[in-house]
Amino acid sequence: MNSPASSSHPVIAGDFAPDDAPSSACTNPVDRAIESRQSMREFLPTPVPRATIEHLLELASRAPSGTNTQPWKAYVLQGASRDTLVDKVCQAHDALRADPSLAAQYPEPYDYYPEKWVSPYIDRRRENGWGLYGLLGITKGDKDKMHLQHQRNYRFFDAPVALLFTIDKVMGRGSLLDYGMFMENLMIAARGHGLHTCPQAAWNGFSSIVLPHIGAGDNEMLVCAIALGYADETAKVNTFRTPRVSAAEFTTWLD
């Protein structure tokens, strides 16, 4: 694979380093891109060329959408615009910890998670959370370290590119399904170019800060954020890979 700093030209799909694909038996370049995608939580400061970002967004736009509505709208933040937003939201995050009553100022734009958790979803959520915290040596009662790790979301895990996505409030819930396919396209395409990502719903709670900062209209709702860049392959946190249940567990065959 080309070194991140060695060329401004995209890496072609399938040009993965041997360790990028979890399964050595996986040789199809699309399969390898999908299998090697994971949420990275530590990035290098290496810049990502604008042409590459534009290309990834063009590829993402090939996602299907109901009656071809194409409901996505993307904001790309780099440099000062990214850093200023990070400062604003980290200050709000710190203030919210000091005074939980401020939570009313930061409503979620939509219900990403269920109001009531049930098995097996709550079990998977706990496995994910404590698996990550355990790797980082964060114990259940260490609220200071939990807060700092959670705040890594609001620093985009040091990724140089911050992607923020909005949708017109007039659109229905089905458009969020379309949006998911758009974002998956982008994340898989990023792997084909030697890049990694981390999709982040954590930003939604601070949409009242995000939307004015990016200049979004009153008709727009924040959907999600994605951190984009070259992953720090030496970072311990990036060794964390979430498990998946087998297809046999969620599939019913009808003949």
MOWOLIN-V85232 format. One record per residue. SS is DSSP state (H for helix, E for strand, C for the rest). PSI is psi in whole degrees, -180 to 180 (* if undefined). OMEGA is omega in degrees with one decimal (999 if undefined). Layout:
# MOWOLIN-V85232
((SS/PSI/OMEGA) (SS/PSI/OMEGA))
This chain:
# MOWOLIN-V85232
((C/142/175.9) (C/142/174.4) (C/142/-178.7) (C/-34/-176.0) (C/-2/-171.4) (C/-21/-174.7) (C/147/175.8) (C/-3/-179.2) (C/141/-179.2) (C/149/171.6) (C/133/-177.9) (C/151/178.5) (C/137/179.9) (C/-11/-179.2) (C/50/-176.2) (C/149/169.0) (C/154/-175.3) (H/-36/-175.5) (H/-6/-177.2) (H/-32/-177.8) (C/120/-178.9) (C/-33/-177.5) (C/117/-179.1) (C/-19/-179.7) (C/-9/-176.0) (C/111/-176.8) (C/-19/178.9) (C/129/-175.1) (H/-34/178.0) (H/-43/176.5) (H/-43/-177.4) (H/-38/178.1) (H/-42/179.7) (H/-46/-177.1) (H/-31/-176.7) (H/-5/176.1) (C/130/173.3) (C/162/-179.6) (E/110/178.7) (C/143/-175.6) (C/22/172.2) (C/124/-176.6) (E/157/174.2) (C/157/178.6) (C/0/-178.2) (C/123/-179.9) (C/151/174.2) (C/124/-177.8) (C/141/179.6) (H/-38/-178.7) (H/-36/179.1) (H/-44/178.9) (H/-45/178.9) (H/-41/180.0) (H/-43/179.3) (H/-40/179.3) (H/-36/176.3) (H/-42/177.8) (H/-43/-179.8) (H/-34/-176.0) (C/-8/175.6) (C/0/177.1) (C/147/177.1) (C/153/174.1) (C/149/-177.1) (H/122/-176.7) (H/30/176.5) (H/39/-178.8) (C/-26/178.0) (C/68/-169.9) (C/5/-173.3) (C/148/172.3) (E/126/-172.7) (E/142/173.1) (E/126/-178.7) (E/119/-179.0) (E/129/175.7) (C/164/173.7) (H/-135/-173.8) (H/-38/-178.6) (H/-39/176.8) (H/-49/-174.9) (H/-38/179.7) (H/-42/177.7) (H/-42/177.9) (H/-46/-179.7) (H/-45/-179.0) (H/-48/-174.4) (H/-35/177.0) (H/-37/176.4) (H/-42/178.4) (H/-39/179.1) (H/-42/177.6) (H/-43/-179.5) (H/-36/179.9) (H/-36/176.9) (H/-40/-179.5) (H/-31/-178.4) (C/88/-177.3) (H/-20/179.6) (H/-14/178.6) (H/-8/-176.6) (H/-30/-179.7) (H/-22/179.7) (H/-12/-173.9) (C/66/179.6) (C/148/175.0) (C/137/-179.9) (C/-24/176.6) (C/163/-178.6) (C/101/177.4) (C/-42/179.9) (C/159/-179.6) (C/154/176.2) (C/-34/179.5) (C/125/-179.6) (C/140/176.0) (C/164/175.6) (C/147/6.8) (C/1/-171.6) (H/-41/179.0) (H/-33/178.9) (H/-42/179.3) (H/-38/178.8) (H/-46/179.7) (H/-42/178.5) (H/-42/-179.1) (H/-50/-176.8) (H/-49/-177.5) (H/-23/174.4) (H/-44/178.6) (H/-49/-178.9) (H/-37/178.6) (H/-42/178.2) (H/-37/-176.9) (C/1/178.8) (C/27/179.4) (C/116/-178.0) (C/166/-172.9) (C/-34/-177.0) (C/1/-175.8) (C/81/-174.0) (H/-30/178.9) (H/-47/179.7) (H/-36/176.8) (H/-44/-179.6) (H/-45/-179.2) (H/-40/178.7) (H/-41/177.3) (H/-36/-179.0) (H/-18/175.2) (H/-29/174.4) (H/-45/-174.3) (H/1/170.7) (H/10/-178.2) (H/27/179.8) (H/30/179.1) (H/12/175.2) (C/140/-178.4) (C/-16/-178.5) (E/125/176.7) (E/124/178.4) (E/126/178.5) (E/134/-172.8) (E/135/178.3) (E/167/178.4) (E/150/176.5) (E/130/-176.7) (C/-20/-177.6) (C/-19/-175.8) (C/154/-178.1) (C/178/-177.5) (C/-27/178.8) (H/-28/179.5) (H/-25/175.1) (H/-33/173.6) (H/-45/176.8) (H/-41/-178.5) (H/-39/179.1) (H/-40/179.4) (H/-36/175.9) (H/-47/-178.4) (H/-38/177.3) (H/-41/175.5) (H/-46/-177.5) (H/-44/-176.8) (H/-38/177.8) (H/-40/177.4) (H/-38/178.6) (H/-40/179.0) (H/-38/179.1) (H/-15/179.7) (C/20/175.4) (C/12/-178.5) (C/162/174.9) (E/167/-177.1) (E/169/167.6) (E/110/176.8) (E/141/-171.6) (E/110/171.9) (C/-11/-177.1) (H/-28/-178.0) (H/-21/-172.9) (H/-35/-178.9) (H/-19/179.9) (H/29/-178.8) (H/-27/179.4) (H/-20/174.2) (H/-41/-175.2) (H/-50/-172.0) (H/-47/176.7) (H/-35/-178.1) (H/-41/-177.9) (H/-4/178.8) (C/27/179.5) (C/151/179.6) (C/166/179.3) (C/-19/-179.4) (C/-2/-173.9) (E/145/175.8) (E/137/177.1) (E/131/-179.8) (E/-46/-171.9) (E/170/172.2) (E/158/173.8) (E/129/170.3) (E/134/-175.5) (E/134/176.7) (E/-165/176.4) (C/120/-176.5) (E/146/171.6) (C/101/-174.4) (C/-14/-179.6) (C/-9/-176.6) (C/132/-178.2) (H/-39/-176.9) (H/-27/-178.2) (H/-1/173.1) (H/-9/-179.3) (C/121/-179.4) (C/119/-175.5) (C/143/179.7) (C/165/174.7) (C/142/172.9) (C/154/-178.7) (C/156/179.1) (H/-30/-179.8) (H/-28/-176.9) (H/-24/-178.5) (H/8/-175.9) (C/134/172.8) (C/126/-179.5) (C/129/180.0) (C/122/-179.9) (C/*/999))
